Amino acid sequence: MTITWVAVVVAAVVAIVAVGYFATRQQRRRRLQERFGPEYERAVQERESRREAEQDLREREQRHARLDIKDLAPETRSMYAKKWTEVQERFVDAPGFAVTEADHLVTSVMSDRGYPTEGFEQQVADLSVAHGATLDHYRAAHEISSRAARQEASTEELRQAMVHYRALFEELLGAEPAARVDGTGERRAAGRPDVAAERAREHTAVTPEGRGAERDGQRG
């Protein structure tokens, strides 16, 4: 009987430990999913196993914790917001150049916030810890920008690149509204790609060719 009870107790302890381990693992998984958002599933798809993906995400967190990430001063946010407005307005006459400037502006904000900027993949990994929700925008913008450098992107694609860059740009600026205030003092809602898209469309609705035709019509 004693041996039987010992076996029962051991089995119960093992079951409790197993349940505790499973619960802890599930809790850690939920925390990673909440923190990284869509980046969690992307990591799982890119790795050979979920465990490997989660290990990679934890390593990103550890690296991010060692970075000196800081908020921008209000005057710096205002300066960047003004620069973005200027870049966006230049899109009408030089869309390819404006997209390149937008890319440089995003990188500059990253640097001022304390993010390393060497290598796109490392940038994405570092940003994913705090900005996972907008990284798909950054990837899309980077892909279009790369094709634009080879003269392989249409004006509409360049317009979309501006919208994508803006999503991350505004999030990186952070703190209330300098990220949302342009030269007119207009405030826009945070985290709203549809608002950004509409704003970009207002600035970019006329292509360089269209402007020429409009001027010709005015002269006529």
C-alpha positions as CSV (number, residue, x, y, z in Angstrom):
1,M,0.0,0.0,0.0
2,T,2.8,2.4,0.9
3,I,4.4,1.9,-2.5
4,T,1.1,2.5,-4.2
5,W,0.5,5.8,-2.3
6,V,4.0,6.9,-3.1
7,A,3.4,6.3,-6.8
8,V,0.1,8.2,-6.6
9,V,1.7,11.2,-4.9
10,V,4.6,11.2,-7.4
11,A,2.2,11.1,-10.3
12,A,0.2,13.9,-8.8
13,V,3.3,16.0,-8.3
14,V,4.4,15.4,-11.9
15,A,1.0,16.4,-13.2
16,I,1.0,19.6,-11.1
17,V,4.5,20.5,-12.4
18,A,3.4,19.7,-16.0
19,V,0.3,21.9,-15.7
20,G,2.3,24.7,-14.1
21,Y,4.9,24.5,-16.9
22,F,2.3,24.5,-19.6
23,A,0.5,27.5,-17.9
24,T,3.7,29.4,-17.6
25,R,4.6,28.7,-21.2
26,Q,1.2,29.8,-22.4
27,Q,1.4,33.0,-20.4
28,R,4.8,33.8,-21.9
29,R,3.4,33.1,-25.4
30,R,0.5,35.4,-24.9
31,R,2.8,38.1,-23.6
32,L,5.0,37.8,-26.8
33,Q,1.9,37.8,-29.0
34,E,0.5,41.0,-27.3
35,R,3.9,42.8,-27.4
36,F,4.9,41.9,-31.0
37,G,1.4,41.8,-32.6
38,P,1.6,40.6,-36.2
39,E,5.4,40.3,-35.9
40,Y,4.8,37.2,-33.7
41,E,3.1,35.3,-36.5
42,R,5.7,36.5,-39.0
43,A,8.5,35.2,-36.8
44,V,6.7,31.8,-36.5
45,Q,6.4,31.5,-40.2
46,E,10.0,32.4,-40.8
47,R,11.5,30.0,-38.3
48,E,11.5,26.2,-38.2
49,S,9.5,26.0,-35.0
50,R,7.4,28.2,-32.7
51,R,9.9,27.6,-29.9
52,E,12.7,29.0,-32.1
53,A,10.6,32.0,-33.1
54,E,9.8,32.8,-29.5
55,Q,13.5,32.5,-28.6
56,D,14.3,35.0,-31.3
57,L,11.7,37.4,-30.1
58,R,13.0,37.2,-26.5
59,E,16.5,37.9,-27.8
60,R,15.1,41.0,-29.6
61,E,13.6,42.1,-26.3
62,Q,16.9,41.7,-24.5
63,R,18.8,43.7,-27.2
64,H,16.1,46.4,-27.1
65,A,16.4,46.7,-23.3
66,R,20.1,47.5,-23.8
67,L,19.4,50.3,-26.2
68,D,19.1,53.9,-24.9
69,I,15.7,54.6,-26.4
70,K,14.4,58.1,-25.5
71,D,11.5,60.4,-26.4
72,L,12.1,63.4,-28.6
73,A,12.0,66.9,-27.2
74,P,8.9,68.8,-28.2
75,E,10.8,71.2,-30.4
76,T,12.5,68.3,-32.2
77,R,9.1,66.7,-32.8
78,S,7.8,69.9,-34.3
79,M,10.9,70.3,-36.5
80,Y,10.4,66.8,-37.8
81,A,6.7,67.3,-38.4
82,K,7.5,70.4,-40.4
83,K,10.1,68.5,-42.5
84,W,7.6,65.8,-43.2
85,T,5.1,68.3,-44.5
86,E,7.8,69.8,-46.8
87,V,8.7,66.4,-48.1
88,Q,5.1,65.4,-48.7
89,E,4.5,68.6,-50.7
90,R,7.6,68.0,-52.9
91,F,6.0,64.7,-54.0
92,V,3.9,66.5,-56.5
93,D,6.8,67.6,-58.6
94,A,9.3,64.9,-57.7
95,P,7.7,61.7,-56.3
96,G,10.7,59.5,-56.5
97,F,12.9,62.1,-54.7
98,A,10.2,62.7,-52.1
99,V,10.1,58.9,-51.3
100,T,13.9,58.8,-50.8
101,E,13.7,61.9,-48.5
102,A,10.9,60.2,-46.5
103,D,13.1,57.1,-46.0
104,H,15.9,59.3,-44.8
105,L,13.6,61.2,-42.5
106,V,12.3,58.0,-40.9
107,T,15.9,56.8,-40.4
108,S,16.9,60.1,-38.9
109,V,14.0,60.0,-36.4
110,M,15.1,56.4,-35.5
111,S,18.6,57.6,-34.8
112,D,17.5,60.5,-32.7
113,R,15.3,58.1,-30.7
114,G,18.3,55.9,-30.0
115,Y,17.8,53.1,-32.5
116,P,20.8,51.8,-34.4
117,T,20.3,52.4,-38.2
118,E,22.8,50.0,-39.8
119,G,21.1,47.5,-41.9
120,F,17.4,47.3,-42.7
121,E,16.8,43.8,-41.2
122,Q,18.4,44.9,-37.9
123,Q,16.3,48.1,-37.9
124,V,13.2,46.0,-38.3
125,A,14.2,43.6,-35.5
126,D,14.9,46.5,-33.1
127,L,11.7,48.3,-34.0
128,S,9.6,45.2,-33.7
129,V,9.7,45.2,-29.9
130,A,7.9,48.5,-29.5
131,H,6.5,49.2,-33.0
132,G,5.4,45.7,-34.3
133,A,2.0,47.0,-35.4
134,T,3.4,49.4,-38.0
135,L,6.4,47.3,-39.3
136,D,4.4,46.0,-42.3
137,H,4.1,49.6,-43.4
138,Y,7.8,50.1,-43.1
139,R,8.5,46.9,-45.1
140,A,6.1,47.9,-47.8
141,A,7.6,51.4,-48.0
142,H,11.2,50.0,-48.1
143,E,10.3,47.5,-50.9
144,I,8.7,50.3,-53.1
145,S,11.6,52.6,-52.4
146,S,14.1,49.9,-53.5
147,R,12.2,49.5,-56.8
148,A,11.9,53.2,-57.2
149,A,15.7,53.4,-57.1
150,R,15.7,51.1,-60.2
151,Q,12.9,53.2,-61.8
152,E,10.5,50.3,-61.4
153,A,7.8,51.9,-59.3
154,S,4.7,53.8,-60.6
155,T,3.5,57.1,-59.2
156,E,0.7,55.4,-57.4
157,E,3.1,53.0,-55.8
158,L,5.3,55.9,-54.7
159,R,2.2,57.6,-53.2
160,Q,1.5,54.4,-51.2
161,A,5.1,54.4,-50.1
162,M,4.6,57.8,-48.6
163,V,1.5,56.6,-46.7
164,H,3.5,53.6,-45.4
165,Y,6.4,55.7,-44.3
166,R,4.2,58.1,-42.6
167,A,2.6,55.4,-40.4
168,L,5.9,54.5,-38.8
169,F,7.1,58.1,-38.9
170,E,4.2,59.4,-36.8
171,E,4.5,56.5,-34.3
172,L,8.2,57.1,-33.9
173,L,7.7,60.8,-33.2
174,G,5.5,59.8,-30.3
175,A,4.1,62.0,-27.6
176,E,0.9,63.8,-28.4
177,P,0.6,65.8,-31.2
178,A,3.8,67.1,-32.6
179,A,3.6,64.0,-34.7
180,R,0.1,65.1,-35.9
181,V,0.6,68.8,-36.3
182,D,1.7,70.2,-39.6
183,G,2.5,73.7,-40.8
184,T,-1.2,74.7,-40.7
185,G,-1.5,73.6,-37.0
186,E,-4.0,70.9,-38.0
187,R,-4.1,67.9,-35.6
188,R,-4.7,64.4,-36.9
189,A,-5.7,61.2,-35.1
190,A,-2.9,58.9,-34.1
191,G,-2.5,55.4,-35.6
192,R,-5.0,56.1,-38.4
193,P,-3.5,54.9,-41.8
194,D,-6.7,55.9,-43.4
195,V,-6.3,59.5,-42.3
196,A,-2.7,59.5,-43.4
197,A,-3.7,58.0,-46.8
198,E,-6.3,60.8,-47.3
199,R,-3.8,63.4,-46.3
200,A,-1.2,62.0,-48.7
201,R,-3.8,61.8,-51.5
202,E,-4.7,65.5,-51.0
203,H,-1.0,66.4,-51.4
204,T,-0.3,64.0,-54.2
205,A,-3.6,64.0,-56.2
206,V,-2.0,65.8,-59.1
207,T,0.9,64.1,-60.9
208,P,3.7,66.1,-62.5
209,E,2.1,65.5,-65.9
210,G,-1.2,66.7,-64.6
211,R,0.3,69.9,-63.3
212,G,1.7,70.6,-66.7
213,A,-1.6,70.1,-68.4
214,E,-3.3,72.3,-65.8
215,R,-0.8,75.1,-66.5
216,D,-1.4,74.7,-70.2
217,G,-5.1,75.0,-69.7
218,Q,-4.6,78.1,-67.6
219,R,-2.5,79.7,-70.3
220,G,-5.1,78.8,-72.9
